[in-house]
Structure formats: structure tokens, C-alpha cells
């Protein structure tokens, strides 16, 4: 048996090395990647934003990054299903830790997130962010668009997030309308999947409602998303409440009637043709979940995002 080590997050000999920590032990970075604030040599960066002051219902998503990292330990050092590869062998990846926010000065939060994200994006190729509530996607979009230009938004969510916004609100339910208004996303090429509520405004974005998903095959949903984005650079945001509460009870605003984790993971698996420039997983609130069901779902969605990235890099070499 090959020699095993522990605490790979601190002891990793390189940014591509495989971890051998026992599943139940060791420092809990995301998928055991090296913890580092040094971006040199990093192609892909995982970052946490423990912020939930913008929630309109149950708080607790500030604990999402911790919970997702903890749940990611289940992936061990095997070739990751369904990608059948070591995701990091040719994709140097670090866990950048968390964004430092002042809980008493929320008006500073958007700028703090945006500026730190800009630094990461300027010195790496891909940023995967673990939230946090869905407000964080607003400053993340600003940072990505500063580098890549306007993007198509692919949003998995139970909510449209197009509620009233005056440009100053700290609100997880209005980032989409602000992003459209400020030209960050192309509404004609953006799409929302899993919606199970109605907002006063749809901003011209295509919606796949929850009941529509019930009647569609995962492969057909994925094909529709790829066609609709039309090859534009894409930002992928995944609100865990897209999933039915049976599969993600630990979230702030659960909505019944959603898809299963199995179906949506199959949809994600089919998005390999998307030109994804950045992504996030948000609204995991572990306190409302007794068995890490939601955190495991969130960690798996995040792993799939990295899997899609690793496959894209493999195709380009």
C-alpha cells in the first residue's frame, strides 16, 4: 500500500497532488486542496463567503462554506464519479479560505467581495465560490464581468431573484434584476432552471419552471440550456433551494415541488459544452438539516462544477 499522509490541506507537496486523508479525519479544506492565500501557480480557486445578512427568511447560510467543505471529505481520493478522473491531476487548485467581512458594516460587504474576487480572478483562470446567501452573486458577477465581459447567466433556483431593487439594497432576492439593469448579463441568453415562485418581473430571461422539469429528461434540459446560451461566456450559479426540500432541507427559503438531486446532477453532467467562466453554490444553511443532506448535495454540485472545468481543460490540451 502506498504511504498515506494526513492534513493534505497543509502538507500537500503540490497543487495537483492527490490526498490520502482518512474520510473521517484531517483538515477540512474543499476536497482536501491545499489552503493558501498565494495564488501563484493556481489555475482554479475555491473560495468561501460566509455571509447571510441578506436573507428574507431563515438565516444560517454563513455556515455554508464550513458545511460544504466538511461534506466534501466524502469524495476521498478516488477518480470522481461520473467524470472518471482525478480532477486535480492537470488542474492546479487551491482552497483560498474565506472572505473576511465585518458583520457590523454590511454596506461595505459588496465592495469587499468584489475587490477580493477581482484579485483572485486576475491571478487565476477559474473561481468557484461557496456561499453564503445569493446576494454574493452580485459582486461576484461584477468581478467576473470586469475580466470576461457580459455573460450568460445559468441559474438553478426556486426563485427568480428579480424583486424590487433600488441599487442600494443588500437583498438576496434582487441580484438578477440589478445584473440585467447594469448590463452584466445578457437576458436573452440567460436561463433560470427550477423556478417555483412568481416575481413581478422576469427581465426577459427564459424560465424553466419546476413542473416543466418533471416532464423533461435530464439530457433534454441540458441540451436546452446549452442551446439557449448560444456559446456565450457563462456564469453558473446554483442556489441549493433549486432542489426539492426532501433533498435539500437545510436552506433558508425552501420551496416544495422541486427536482431531485439525482436529476439535477445529471443535468449538470450534460453542460460540458458551456463556456463556464465562474460559478458558485449558495444558500446552504446546515442548521436546518439533521444529517448533512444539504451540505452533501452542495459539495457534490461544487465537485461537478470542478469536474466540468477539468474536462474542458483536458479537451483543450
Secondary structure, DSSP 8 states (H G I E B T S, - for coil): -----S-HHHH-SSTT------TTSS---GGG-EE-S--TT-SEEEEEE---TT-SS---GGGHHHHHHHHGGGGTTS-BTTTTB-TTTTS-EEEEEE----TT-GGGHHHHHHHHHHHHHHTSSEEEEEESSTTHHHHHHHHHHHHH-SBEEEEE-SS-------SS---TTSHHHHHHHTTSB-GGG-EEEEE-S--S--TT-EEEEHHHHHTS-HHHHHHHHHHHHTT-EEEEEEEGGGB-TTT--SSSS--SS-B-HHHHHHHHHT-TTSEEEEEEEE---GGG-SSSHHHHHHHHHHHHHHHHHHHHHHHH-
